[in-house]
Every structure is written in structure tokens, then in C-alpha cells.
């Protein structure tokens, strides 16, 4: 070696020791130089280093070239192979496997599909994956950071020293990877990234981490690679054949951290939730549990809507296998699991995605596009194929790896409109000069298309608060491709009506009837969600006017009105037993209230409404189609009475009648679709529900009439502040 070559070689040694080498795989490990195999290794704290082949054959003693632990030596081998070193110092000996003697794990097809933005198995390729590679057990790490000068895996295993495990740069697509021998399940790690300006960034958690530390710690965790043993094959098979528009869907919305707590105030585990929440929801007759975001998030009061680990079930309740057991238990009980999913924005915590490689990588650089003023969060750059792939893969990951039944996509309106919550001059128009986010639209269409294509029987729900057309229309028909949309208008209008004193309701009758004007323009879910019982809004019970009796009666009547209305149902936890205080995420629901008859009566009503809804096809089989609904009485403003029919082919209709005044109506004439006996299936004033126990003694007789629009008529007793479900009895 010439003097110039030695000097150049020494500069590379210095670059390794200082963590600045641009291509460690081209210098470290086993290298062929002028026909001779040479080993180079950086092992801090080592005084001596001896190389061995995997079969234990010594390959030679390494010569120290730098006091910080850089060694080099010639070896007699015939080809590249994994190398093991025996290191020693005054404190003892230890073994080190050379990560730089291994080839790449990712291949050219990964490069091609990643570059194209069409890779749908990124969660199997990026992140941390424990495996056996080239005969050695270890963990493969891969991360996207195209603008970084260096990316290293750091953790307790290397004293968080970014000089020790720099990664290989796959220049074609900006992916960095390294296989580190020995590391496995439970290893804590992060990425140390040197940005394009040469500055070391705050340590970053893995965007594809499938497990994370319990907050406030933020490291990623190498997960156990053992495949979960599912027992829900029959459920998944039956699910695939369902048309959810014509199937009962009654959703129990839950925040796992506050549904119930342990006696010491701690969180229940996923397994404890499987033992307690699942049977409770099944006994209540719900078809699905919707979980507020359980992706890893650092701040409890964000309720999960500011996630930093989209691929990791939160460690608050256990490990990923525990969450899988929870889902499996739900399916065994006949319950589906819906996850709240947040692809609209992400928090700017230093360990998260913000300026991930020292540039605006996942977000827009322009704050008019990349910063959300309402939530102080970053907005994903939906125009970047790698970002879109990251999010699409995340949706598919939950559906495949955890058998999730549906995703409720949060804050869709904020994605669709470039001027969402912005004043003039604070947003950037699209290429046509409009306010539609064309890139977000395309992303939503694609994620919905892939979801329905790859996972039959699952569904996507949009929380979309505007009148954007075709949210739940198929993509090939020009829509966004969601299966369902939250009906925010129904929630707002009906709660506004119910909050009024009964004497004033006659002037606002249209608040209850207007929803049927557009009820079938989308496939709607009627949501009484967590948003309605926080931030000073009070509980649903507190929204009701009148004394205590009237508040309960109002709420019972309102619930039955909703269950009788077209659309799928969603109710937030605690409201099924009339929680008195508004929801607080830091404590358990007030389960002791069930000792009081009024609260227990409310719980019984919800269970019976769910049962009727599931058993009677007329209440669910045409939830999303106009032929399933017909007004009977829609304009009795003076008495605040409404009546309508729910219908389905091959089933007898159900008559729903609501009286929203505290005045009982005797002999109230209601047109009927057929003469005969009609049985009270639901009477919200029944004593069973802690009502005043008035009604029609269980049934009424409808008599044929001539010369009327309807063929029959019945005289009903309408209890005060009540809703009745009447079912035709052909016997």
C-alpha cells in the first residue's frame, strides 16, 4: 500500500470511528483488497480482537489501528461469510458478531415496488424483523430516510452509540437496512440520523415499529416473531359474505383506558378487557366495538388521535399478542372490532415522524399545506408515493395481522379541503385553483380500493362532517369508496331538538324530520360519539331538559327514536346507562350508577333496542335504502309526535311512534299499513326501563278504514316522552 493509499485508508478509519463514514458496508467487515481478504471491525472498549468463522475455526488475530477500538487483519478465507469476534479487555471477554459480513436482506423486487409506490407488504420489509439470515439468528432493521447522511440503529445493546451500527444505504429508494446478529425479541432500539446538513437529529422511533415502550419512554421494541394462533376462522369466513349495508350494525364506541380501571387506578390489560369488555358488549347486543385509537401515542389526553407509532398497539394495555387475543376473543363472542385510524395528521414530537431525516419527509414543507392550525400537528404529504404507501400499508397491516373488521377514518374533512380551518391566504389552491385536496382524494380512493379488494367483509367508515358528494359511493362510480359515513347532521340536529324544553319543540320539529331528506344519500352511521360528551358539553343525560324523571324519559325516547331511524347505530361508552358526568379519559366510567333503577333501566333499554334491531329485518335490512322507510305522521308539530314505518322485503313492517312532550296522548289516531293486531315490541315508558309503566297493555288493534290514504287505523296511547316500536302479529 502506498503512502497516499495508507493516508486515504486512515481517513476512512477516522470516519468510521467518528460516525461519519458514507459507506460502512464498503469498508467494514470482510473486504477483498488486491486479491487478499481483509477484516475490519469497530468494537469500542476492546483491547484485543480475534476473528472466527461460524464453525469456530480461528481466522486470525486482529491488529488495532485506532485507540477507540478499530481493528484490522488479513484472513485466509475463500469467500464472504459471517464472522464472529472474541473481544477482550481488562474486564473480561465477550463475543461480537460482525454485522458488516452479511449481505443485504432486501432485494431488487423490493426496490422496484418501493420505488413504484405499489409495495403492499412494506410491514414485512421495513421496521424490525427477527429472523435467521445466512445461518445466524438476529434482527433486520430497515427504514426510509432518503436525505440522511447516516442512519444507525442504537439501543442499550450498543450503549446508544450511533457509530457502532450504521446502516447500508440502498440509494435507489432511500431505504437504509442492516442485519444485526443476536438481537431479538424485546430489544429496545431507535434510529440515530445524521441529517443532510451533517447535524445529528434527536433519536427517532421506528415508523414501522410494531411494538413500543410504555410512555413516557419512546423507544421502539423488536416484537416477538411467533405467529399468533387465531381461532376465528369461522367468523372471518362468515364475515366475508356479509353486505354490511343490509346487516345489523350497532357499535359500542370505547376508550380502552377509561372504560374501566383496576381498583388501584391502573389500566386493564388487553386480556382483562377480553374477559370483561367483550362479554359486556356481547351481552348488550352490540355487533361491534369501536376502539378510539390504540396506535401508540405519547399523550393520554390526546385519546390516541395524535399517534407516533401507527403500527404499534399501545403498550398501555400489553403487548401485540395481547391485543390479538382481545380481537380473537371478540370474534369468538360474535363481535367485530373497528379501529379509529388517523391518517390525516401526526404530532411533532421529536422522536416521531416530524422532519424525520432532517427534511420535511412525511409532511409538507410549506406550513400552509403541512401544518394543522387546529391541532398543532403536521399534515401528511399525500402527493408523495412513499408516504401514501406508508399509510396504505398501515391500514392493510391492521386488517391482516390483527383481523380488524373495519377502520373508522378520523378527520376526513380536514384531508379533503385545502382550506380546512384556514383563512384566505393561508392555504395553497390545487392545480385547478380549487380548494379540494386532489392528492388526499386519490389516497382515500386507493386505500379504500385496496382494503375491499384484499380483505372481503371488512369496511371503511368516514368521519366526514361536510356534504362532500359520494363519500360512500364506490370508486368506480366516482365516489371516495368508503363503506359508510358518520351522519354528523343527524347528531347535531336531533341533539339540538332534544336539548330544548318540550314547550318549544313544536317550533323546531324539522330538526327531527330533516335528516330523512338526505338519509339515503350516503350509507350512514348515526353517531352519538365521544365528541358529544366532552369539553364542557356534558353527558347525553345532562343535555336533556326537565327534572330528573324527564331527563331519563327524554333520553330513553331519543335512543329508541335513533334505533328506529334509518342508519347504523353508534353509542359511546357510559351513555348506555346514562352516565351523569361528562366523559373524562383519566378515570373509569361510573359503574356504581347501575345500582340505581333509572340507570339500570337505561342499560336494559339499550340491550333490548339492540336485540330488536338485530332480530327484526325491517329495522336493519334497508338501513341505507329509501324503500326501507316511510313517513306515517311527519307533520304533527303541535304535539311533537312522529310516526314512520321501517320495512324490508319479506318481513312485516315495524311502526315507530315518538311523543316528545311530557303530555300523554290518549286515543291518538295513527294510520296503519294493515289491519290486525300490533304488539308493542319496545315501549320506553315501561317499568322494566324505570318508566311510568303506561302504554297499550302490550298490543293494539288496527281496524280497516275506507277512503283513506292508509288501509287501516289504530288508536294508540302515547306515554309521555316515549317511543314505541309496534310489530304486526300475523297470528
Secondary structure, DSSP 8 states (H G I E B T S, - for coil): --HHHHHHHHHHHHHHHTT--S-GGGTSEEEEETTEEEEEEE-TT-SEEEEE-TTS-EEEE-EEEETTTEEEEEE--SS----EEEEEETTEEEEEE-GGGS--SS-HHHHHHHHHT--S-HHHHSEEEEEEETTEEEEEEEEE-TT-SEEEEESGGGTT-TTTSB-EEETTTTEEEEEEES--TT-EEEEEEE-TTS-B---B--TT-S-B--TT---EE-----------HHHHHHHTT--GGGS--EEEEE-HHHH-B-TTS-B--HHHHHHHHHHHHHHTT-SEEEES--EE-S-GGGTTSS-SEEEEE-GGG--HHHHHHHHHHHHHTT-EEEEEE--SEE---TTSSTTTTSS--SB-SSHHHHEETTTTEEEB-TTSHHHHHHHHHHHHHHHHHS---EEEETTHHHHHBTTTT--TTSS---TTS-SB-HHHHHHHHHHHHHHHHHSTT-EEEE---S--TTTTS-GGGTS---SEEE-HHHHHHHHHHHTS-GGGGGGGTHHHHGGGGSTTSS-EEEEE-GGGGSTT---HHHHS-SSHHHHHHHHHHHHHHHHHSSSEEEEETTGGGT-SS---TTS---GGGGGSHHHHHHHHHHHHHHHHHHH-HHHHTTTTSGGGEEEEEEEETTTTEEEEEEEETTEEEEEEEEE-SSS-EEEEEEEESS-EEEEEEEETTSGGGTS---SSTTEEEEEE-SSSSSSEEEEEEE-TTEEEEEEEE--
